[in-house]
């Protein structure tokens, strides 16, 4: 399998998988989504809560707040976050104080609750390391893929202008040339408008693969970690065969 970089930012990376298959692309997606470790709140001790929200609802919200990650932190580490706020105010995620500088709140401006007059919230939340196979709260990355398109254009066809106008991504140019083919989502608007001028089908061995990260680990690093996990699982499977 070949991996061709297309676009990259810290939060999102897009690549093209060549000489691949649906099963391989989906296995990589599952490895990234399910097998990459992350920290998330697992237990919450409430010392005082006379707000309008039950403890269980607040615990669920806290568990879904993205936390930073560091490979050097032990697998069995327990990171404690403390919070003590009194209303009237809106409580935000950045007000959770961590006992470990390596593991802290990543998304800092998530509103947790609005406290009214004389309402108080005091708690300690314990975060642990886990994977999304255990619980969705540990999912730190989104991954998805789509088929690459194979587009053939009959240049000079009298109906070509209709296909050009119909394409929502403006991939087909009036000259019949193609641009940014990786943006094609196989919607079929071009072939509906001018079936004689354009043919469109999916390539069975090429895919556009997207990775988006939710924490301090870059999207490219998450992709590399996912590839390493997939290789590890394939090696283990080969030994069992």
N, C-alpha and C positions, 0 to 999 in steps of 0.2 A: 504494500500500500504506500502510495506517495501522498504527502501532505504539502499543499501549495498555499502559502499565506496570501490573503486577500486584503483584509483590513485588521488593524489592531489599535486598541486603546487599552488603558489599564483595566477598565471595567468590562470590555467586550472584545472578542477576537472572532474573526471569520476566516475560515480556511476552506480549500477545496480538497476533497479526498478523491484520489484517482486510483484506478486498478483496485477498487474495493467492492463491497457488496452491502446489501441492506443489513444482513446479519452482523457484519463487522461494524458498520456505522452505528447500529443500535446497541451493540455490545459496548462500544466506546461511550455512547451516550449514557448507558446504565452505569458504567464504571465511574464516570464523572459525577453523575447525580447521586448515586447510592453509596459509593465506596470511599469517598474522600472524607477524612476526619475533620470535625469542626467542634467548637465549643458552643454549648447552649445551656440556659438555665434549666435545671432538672428538679430542684426542690426549693420551696419558698417557706420561710418561717415568718409568720405575721405576728408582730408584737402588739400592734395597734392598727385598727382599720375601722373607722366609723364613717367611711365615705359611702357613696351611693352604689358602689360596686362590690359584689361578693369576692371573697378571697380567691375562689377558683377561677373567676374571670380574669382577675389581675395576674394570677400565676400563669395563665395561658398567654396573656399578652407579653409578660416578661420573657417567657420561653421563646417567643418568636422574634425578639430583638437580636439582630446580627451582632456577633462578638468577633473580635480579632482572633487571629490564629498564629501560633508559633510552634514549629516542630520540636523545639528544645524543651517545651513543657511536657512533663511526664504524662503517660497515658492515663494513670490513675489519679492525676491531680484534681483537687477540688478547689475551685476559685470562688471566693465569697464576695458578693456585691451587697453593699448596704445602702439603705435609703431612709431618710427621715425628713418628711415635709409636712408643713401645716398650712392650711388654706387661709384666705382664698388665693389660689394659684393654679396654674397648669403644671403638672409634673412631666418632665421630659426625660428621655432615656439617658442623656448625658449626666443626669444627676445621680445615677447609680455609681457608687464608688467601689472600685475593685481593690482587692488585697494584693493583686499581682499586676504590675505595669505592663507585662507582656500580653495579658488577656484582659481586655477592657471593651467597653461599648464601641462598636464601629459606626453605626448609624446614630448620630448624636441628637437629632432633632425629632425623634418619634414621640408624639404625645402619648403618655401612659394613662393619665386620668386628670380630670379637673376637680380640684378640691374646693368645697364651699367654706363659708365662714364656720370656724370652730371645728373643722374636719381635719383629721390627722392620719397620715400613713407612715408607719414605721415597720421596716421588714429587713430580712437578710435573705438573699437569693444565692443558691449554690449552683455553679456551673460545672459541668463535666464534659469530657471529650467523648464523642460518639459519631456514628455515621447515620445517614438517612435510611439505611436498612433497618435500624433500630427504631427511629422515629423521624418524622418529617422536619422537626425543629432543628435537626442537625444538618439539613441540606444547605450548603453554602454556595452552590453553583447551579445555574440553569444551563442545560445543553439540549440542542435540537438539530435536526438536519432536514434537508430537502433535496429532491432529485435535481441534478443538473439538466438543463434543457438542450435538446438538439434541434436547431431551427434551420430549415432550408427555405431560401427565398428565390423565387423565379423573377430575376431582374427584368424590367421592361414590361411586366404583365400589366394589363390595363386596370386590374383591380388592386394593384399594390398600394395605391394611395389610401384605400379603405382600411387595409391592414395597418398601415402606418398610423392612421388616425385612431384606430381602435386600441392599439397597444397602450395600456395605462403606464407602463414603465419607460416608454419611448425607446425601446431597444432597436426597433427596425427604423432605419433612416430612409428618406425618400429615394435615395440612390439604390436602395436594396442592400446596403451594407448593414452590419450589425454592430452594436456597441453595448458594453456592460451586460453580456449574456448571462452572467451569474445572478443578475437581478430578476431574471425571468422566474415567475412562480407557476408556470404552466397553466395559467388561467384559461387559455384557449380563445381569448377575445380576437386575436389576429386571424386564426383559422376560421372562426365563426363569420368574420367580416369578409374574408377573401380566401376561401378554401383552395381555389385554383392557384393562388399566388404564394401561399405559405404552407409549409408542413411543419408540424410540431410534435415532438415526442420526448419522453424522458430517457436519459441514459441510465442503464442499469448498473453501471460500474463507476459512476461519478456522482458526488454529492457535495452540496454546500453545507458546511458544518459550523454551527454557532455555539459559542461559549460565553456566558455572562456570569460574573462573580458578584457575590454579595458581601464579601469581607475584604480584608487588607491584602489577601493573596491575589496577584494579578490574574486576569483571565488566561493569559498565555501560560503562566505557571500552573494554573488549574488544569489546563489541557495536557501539559506535560505530566502532571501527577496522575491524571486519568489514563494516559497511555502506559505509564509505568504499572499502574494497577492492572490494566488489561493484560499486559505482557506477563505479569506475575501470575495471574489466574490461568492464562494459556499454558504457561510453563508447568504449573501444578497439574493441569488437566492432562498434558502430554505425558507426564511421569506416571499417571494413573492408568493410561491406556496400554 
